[in-house]
Amino acid sequence: MLSLLRAKTIVLLLLLGVGNAFAKEPTYRQPLPLTPEQATLVQQAATQEKFLVKVVQQHTPVVQTYIQHLRPDPQLGKAPFSDLYMLGRVNFDNTFTDNLYAKNAPKKGWFSGSNKFLSSLTKAFKMEYSANGFMDMIFLDAGAFDQQHYDFTFVRREFLGDVRTMVFDVQPKPHTGTGRFVGRVWIEDQDGFAVRFTGTFSGGTKRSLYFHFDSWRANVQPHVWAPIAVYVEDQDFHGQTYLWGYALKLPDPGSDSESISVENAVDASDNSQDVGPMQAKQQWTNQTERNVLDRLTQAGLLANPSDFDKVLETVANNLIIGNKIDLPAPIHCRVMLTASLESLAVGNTIILSKGLVDVLPSEESLAAVISFQLAHVLLGHSIDTRYAFNDRLLFPDEATLQRIAMSHSDADNESSAKKALELLRNSVYQDKLANADLFFAQVVELSKSLPFLLTPRLGDSLLRPNGTAWMASISSNTPALQTDNLQQIAALPLNSHLRIDPWSDKVYQLNLKPQQVLNVRDKMPLEVTPIYYRLSRYSPPAENPSGAPSSSTPAVPGKN
């Protein structure tokens, strides 16, 4: 009697779909026939997928992955308790085969570290059964994404931003092998490119389930939709991968270096007749600054100059004006494209990482991190001038973070923190410093859970070696950090302010409407979140022959 009842229960659970996650193959459903228009678009998408692989093989984009591992939390539901960060410039050439499921795919690439890096990404995402590993998240079965290997079921028409798409549910046909894509695909109806796909891979077992991912592409050039971002979500982790640097020059495989070409380079030299010792020293430092900035830009780590730099410079100038400082040369600001929270000063140029800018909740918080590097400049904490010799920067791009050291000593950071506090208290931000204090308190609280995010790759950390913040206690009126206080936003989730143009490597400020925080789980300080894009079709950059600045002024992050 019990056996019969148990059998009926199992049958009922299977009918309800429970237990399907443990099936070796997804349940096959006979699809409805496609209309001629739908079938034509699907065939076009198969052709474009093969074309896209050939296009990407001609480029060496930067690939950045950041993963946060999660565990249950009584207040937040789930909260990160550890993290993982990977960054590399990858050559995809010779990594594909006509049959992506061949056992012996070529592994050789122009960058010696490319295959090792891709293998590390594959392991991080637990992709044991996916023959091309990490690449399967950014390319839809490039050798066999067609109606011979897959069934397509039309779902609806849908706009992703300004781009009209047809949406299809996709499943592999029976007996086509494991590791095939299972999920949903958005195909734009003009050129037939798949611009988004969400799902997983067939073949997971009870002991090794495939994770689910959401992969996005952007129209970076006419008739080219390149992979730009992937969001991965599993019970135990959330992860984001971003790709940029598609326009970076391919290096000569027989050389350790390449020629440097940087947008908007400006000759800042003094044209006076003679140069004294102090001026000569300044010129030598300026030469070092230009060389380092050019090399970081060439490697795809530093964003090309953009309008957002003016936002940062406005905040820096507020500090300078408030303290009545007369500088011999203007302060410039740039954005480093990486997610790790760090800042640095290269000569008279202050650099903040994109990750740091993204999580700052207010203008005064931005002013606090800029003041720290401005203090380094004012105190004469100079950069290593050996980089004034350009030959010291002739090394492969993937070695840039190991070969260029821009961090300051602990003693310099300590004196800079004291000077920064003075700058802030004499500025327009003096009455709002409690908000900046809360940001650093939040960073300290999460530092043990997110060590990779808070470890600088090139510049200075926000934290002392003992785990306290360099800029701690900058206000005497700072309230305690309160997780359950919905009015207190100490830090934002990642990617809250900026997006990267994956072709030009410029950053642009997001145009966001203010969102009300309804519960404590909406706060998500420093956390990885899902990705969503409002896509648009490529349009050539607006020409500005005079070089005059844009009439529109970008908003300062966090400013009301």
N, C-alpha and C positions, 0 to 999 in steps of 0.2 A: 504494500500500500504506500509506504514511504517512498519506495523507488519510483512508483508511478507518479506520485505527486511531485517528486524532484524532477522527473523527466518533463512533466508538463510545465513546471516553473522555468526550466532552461529554455524550452520552446518559446514560452511567452517572452522571456528576456531577449531572445534572438529576434523575435518579431518586433519588439520595441527598439531594437538597434543596440541594446546593451551588449557589450562583448565584441562589437565589430572592431574595436581598436586593437584587438589581439589577433585579428584575422591576417593570414599571410597575404591574401589578395583582397582588394576591395570588392564588395558585392557588385556584380556586373548588372547594369541596367540597359536594356535595349533602348537606344536613343530615338527620338522622333526625327523624321527626315528633315534635312535642311532645305530651305528654299534655294533656288539658283543663285540669288544674291548673296545669301549667307555662305553657301558652299564656295562661291568665288572668293569671298573675303578670307575664308579659312585657308584656301589654297594660296592666296596672296601672302598671308601671314607666314606660311611654311617657307615660301621663297624668301621673304624678307628676313626670316630668322637666320638663314644661311648667309645672306648678304651681311647681316649685322656682325656675325662672327668674323667675317673677312675684314670688316671695317675696324673692329676692336683690335684685331691682330696687328694693325698698323700703329697702335698707340700703346703707351705704357702708363696707364693711370696710377694715381695714388689710391690705395685701398686702406681704409681705416675701419677697424671693428672694435666695438666696445660692448662688453657683456656684463650684466649684473646677475649674480646668483641670488635666488630668493628663498625666504623661509616664512612660515606663518607668523603673523604679528597680531596681537589681540586688538590693537587700535586700527592698524592700517590694512588688515587683511593679509597682505604679504609685504615684506620689506627686504631690501638688499642687505646681504651680510658679507658678500665678497664680490670681487670683480676681476675682469681680465681685459687687457688692452693690447691690440696689435696694429702695427702701422708698417706699410711697405709700399714701394713703387714696383709694380708688377708688369712683367712682360708676358702677354698671353700668347705670343707667337709660338708655334710648335707645341701647343698644349691641347690642340683639338685633333680629332680624327673624323673621317667621314662617318664612321660608326662610333658614337660616343660611348658605346657599351663594350667596345673591344677591350680585352684584358690587358693588352700591352700598349697603352697609349704612350707616345713620346713624352719625355720629361725634361728635355733640354730647352733652355731659354737664354736670351741675351744677358739677363741679370742672373748672376750665379745664385742669388738667394730667392728667386721667384718660385721655383718648385717647392723649396723648403717652406716658404711663407704660405703658399697655397695649401700645402699639406697640413701646416699648423692650424690654418683656418678650418679646414675640413674636420680635424680632430676636435677642435673647440666646439663645433656645431654637431658633433656626433653623427657624421655622415658615412658610416661604415659601408653601406650598400650602394652608395652613389659613385659610379665609376670615375667621374670627373670631379667629385667632391664639391668644394665650395663653388666652382663655376656653374654647377647645375642650379644654383640659386639666382644667377643673373642671366642665364641663357636657357631658353625653353627647348631642351632636347634638340639641339641645332641640327643633328643629322637625321632626325626621324619625327619631327613635329608635323605630322601630316595625317590625312584621313586613312592611310594604310595602317598606321600604328595606333591611332587614337579615334575615339568617338566624340563628336561635338554636339552638344545640345544647346540650342539658342535659348537665352534667358530673357533678355530685354535690350533695348537701346538705353544708353546712359551717358550723360556728360560727366567727364572728369575735368572740372574747371571749364575751359573754353573748348575742349576737345570732345567731339562726339564719337562715341564708341558703340560697338556691338559686344555684348557680354555673352560668353559661352561657358557652360560647364564642360569640363574635359576629363575623360577617363581612358586609360589604355585599353586596347582591345585584348581579349583573352589570349593567353599564351604568347605575349610579346615580351616577357621577361620582367624581372623585378627592377626597382629603381626608376620606374617611369613616373612622370608627373601626374598627379591627381589633384584637380582643383578647379579654379575659375580663371578665365582669361578675358581681359578687356582689349579689343582690337580696334584701333582708330580707323575710321571708314574712308580716309583719304588715300593713304599709301599702303594700308594693310599691315602696319606694325603692331605687334603686341606691346602695349604701353604699361600694362600692369598684369601681374598674375599672382594669385594667392593659392596656397595649398600645401601639399606634402609630396612624398614619393611612395610608390607602391612597394610592398614587400616587407613592411615592419612586422616584427614578431613580439611576443609577450615580453621578451627580455631586451629587445632593441627596437623601440618604436622610433619612427622618423619624427622629427620636429616639424612644425608648421611655419611657413614664412610668407611674407608679403613683399613682392619685388616690384620696383618702380623704374621707369625710364623717362628721359626727357629729350625733347627735340632740340639737340645741341647745335645742329647744323641743318641746312636744307636736306630733307629726305633722310635724315639720320636720327634715330631714337636710341640713345646710348643708355646703358644701365647706370643709375645714379645712387640708388639706395635700396637696402633690404632690411626689413624688420623681422625678427625671429622671436617667437613666443612659445615657451614650453612651460610645463608646470613648475620647473625648477629655475628657469632663467628667462630674461628678456635681453635681446641684443639688437644693436643697430650697426649696419655696415654702410659706409658712404664711399663713393668713388668720385674723384675729380682729377684734374690734370690731363685731360684728353688732348689738349693742344701743346703739351710739353714736347720739346724736340726729342726725337729718338737719338740716343747717344751712339757714337761710332763704336761697334763691338770691339774694335782693336785699340780703343783709347780709354783712358781713365776719366776723361773730361769731355766737355762740349762747350761750344761758344755760348756766351751769355747774352740773352736778349730780354730786356726788361721794359715793360710799358712805362711811359711817362718819366723816363730818366731825366734828371735836371742837373745841369752843371752849376754847382753852388760855389765855385771857386771865386776867390777875390781877385779882381783884375788890377789891383794897385801895382805900381811900378816895382817896388821892392818888398821883400818879405823878411820880417825879423824873426828871431828865434821862437817867440811865443806863437806867431802866426804860422811858422813852419810846423811846430808841434800840432797846432790845430788842423792844418792841412793834412798832416800825416794821419791824425785821428779820423778826419773826414774820409780819407781814402780807405781806411780800414772799414769804416761804417758802410760805404758804398759797396765795397767788395763783399762784405758779409751779407748785406741785404740782397744783393744780386744773386749770390750763391744760394741763399735760402729760397728765393723766388724761383730760380732755375730748377731746384729740386722739388718744387711743388709744395713746400711747407709754408711759405709766406704768401698771403693773398696779394694779387696785384693791386695797385692803388685804386681806391674807389671813393664814392661820396661818403661812405660811412667813416672813413678816416677823419673827415672833417668834424663828425660828431665827437669823436674821441678828442680831437684837437681843441674843440670848443670847451670841453670840460677841463682839459689841461690849462688852457688860457684863463679860465675862471680862477684856477688856483694861482696862476702867475700874477694876474691882475690884483687879486685880493691881497696878495703878499707884497705887491709893489716891487716885483723883481724885474730887473732890466737885463735881459739875456743878450749876448752878442750875436746869437743865431736863433732862429725860431725852433720850437719843438715840433717834431712831426710824430704822427702815430700810425701804426699799421696793425693788421690782424694776422695772427698765425692761424692756419687752417685746422689745427689739431684740437682734439677734445679735452686733453689733459688741462687742468686748471693751473695756469702759470702766467708769469709776466717777465719781461726783460727789457733792458735798455741797451741799445746799440748806438753808441755815440749820442746824438741828439734825437734819436728815434725811439719812442716807447712802443713796445709790442705787447699786445694782450692776445692770449689764445682765444679762438672762437668759443671753445667750451666755457672759458671764464666769462666772456661777455654774455653768453647765453643764459647763465644761471644767476646773473646779478639782478636783483629785484627793483633797484631804484638808481636814480642818478647819483645820489650821495654814495651809494655802494661803489659805483663806477669811479667816482672821484677818489674814493679811498684807495683803490688798487692802482690808479694812475699816480696818485700822490707818492706812493711807495717808490715807483721807478723815477718819477720826477726828482725826488730827493736824492737818488743815486746820481743823477745828472748834476744837480746843484752841488753835491759834495765832492764831485770830481772822481767818482768811482769809475774810472775809465775802463774801456774794453781792452782785450789783448791785442796790441797793435802789430803783432807778428802777421796778422791777416792783411796788413797793408801790402804784403808781398803776395800777389795773386797766385803764384805757383803753389802756395800752401793750401789753396782751395781746389786744387786739381785732384779730385778723388771721385769715385762713383757716387751717384746720388743716394744709394741706399746706405752709404757710410756717413751721411751728413750729420746725423745726430750724434755720432760717435766722435767725429773729427772737429766739430765746432763747439767750443765750450763758452757759454755766455752767462753762466750763473755767477753770483757774487759770493764772497766769503761770509761766514756767519757774523763776523765783526762788522763788515760793511752793511749787512742787512740790519743789524741791531741799530747802528747809527742812523741808517736810512729810515727806520720805523719811527725813531724819535723826531727826525726832521719832518717826516710826513705828517705826524700829528700836529706839529706847529703849522704846517701849510693848511691843513684842514680847518684848524681853529681860527685862522685868519681869513677864511674864505666865505663865500655865500652859502656854504654847506654846513656852517658851524652849528646851526640849530636843529639839524636833522641827522647828526652823527649816530644817534642811537640805532637808526635803521641799518647803517653800515656795520655797527657793532653786532647786531643780530645775525647778519650774514656770516661774519667770521665765527660766531658762536655755533652756527649751524654746520659750518665746515668742520670745525673741531669735533662736534658730536658725531659726524658721519665718517671721520677720517679713518677709524679702524675698520669700518665696513667697506670703504672704497679706496684702498691704498693706491691702486693703479690710476684712478682718476686724479688723485691728488699728488702723484709723483711727476715732477716736471721732466720733460724730455730735453729741454734746451736752456731754460731760464731759471727763474727763482720760484721756489715753493711759496705757498701762502702760509706755511707752518714752519715753526722752529723745529730743530731736531727732537726736542722733548714733546712735541705734539701740540703745543700752544700756538696761537696765531701771532705772526709778527705784528699785526695791527690790532691786537686785542686791547680792550678797555679804552677805546678812543672817546668814549662818552661816559659821563658820570650818571646819566639818566636812563641807561639801558635796562629794559625789563628782562625778566627771566625768559628763556626760550620756552614757549608753550606750544606743544604739538597740537593740542585740541582747541587752540584759539584760532578761529577761522579768519580773524582780522589781521593776524600776525603772519605775514609771508616773509620768511627770513631768506629763502633761496628758491629759485625756480627750477623746473625740470630742464634737462638738456634740450638744446635746440629751440629755446624760447624766443630768441631775438633775430638770428641771422640765418640766411641760407647761402649756399655756395653755388655759383655758376660753374658747372663742371667743365666747361670749355675755356672760359676766360680766367678762371680762378679768382674772380672777384667775389666779394661778399655783398649781399643786399639785405636791408632790413625788412623783416616780415611786416606786412600790413595786417595787424590783428585787431579784432574788436576785444575790448575788456571782457573777461569772463568772471562771473561770480563764483566764488568757492562755496560749494554747498555742503561739503562735509570734509572731514580731515583727510580722506583718501584722495581728494582733488589737489592737495598741496604738492605732493611728490617732489620734495627738494632734491636736486642733483640726480634725479632718477631717469632711467631710460623709459621712453614712452612709445606707443605706436607711431607710425609715420603716415602722413597723408599729404598729398600734393594736389593743388589745383593746377592742372597742366595747361599749357598754352603752346601754340605752334611757334616755331622759330621766326624771329623777325630780326633783320640786320640791326646792329647797334646804330643809334642816332648819331649822325655826323655833327661834329662841333669844331669846325676848322679854326676858329679863333682861340680855342682852348679855354674859353670863358666857363666859369663854374655854372652848374645847373641852377635854374631859378628856384627850384624846389629845395627846401631845407629838410633833411631827414630828422626825425624826432630822436631825442635822447632816450635811450632805454630806461623805462621806469618813470619817465617824467609825465606828470599829469597835466 
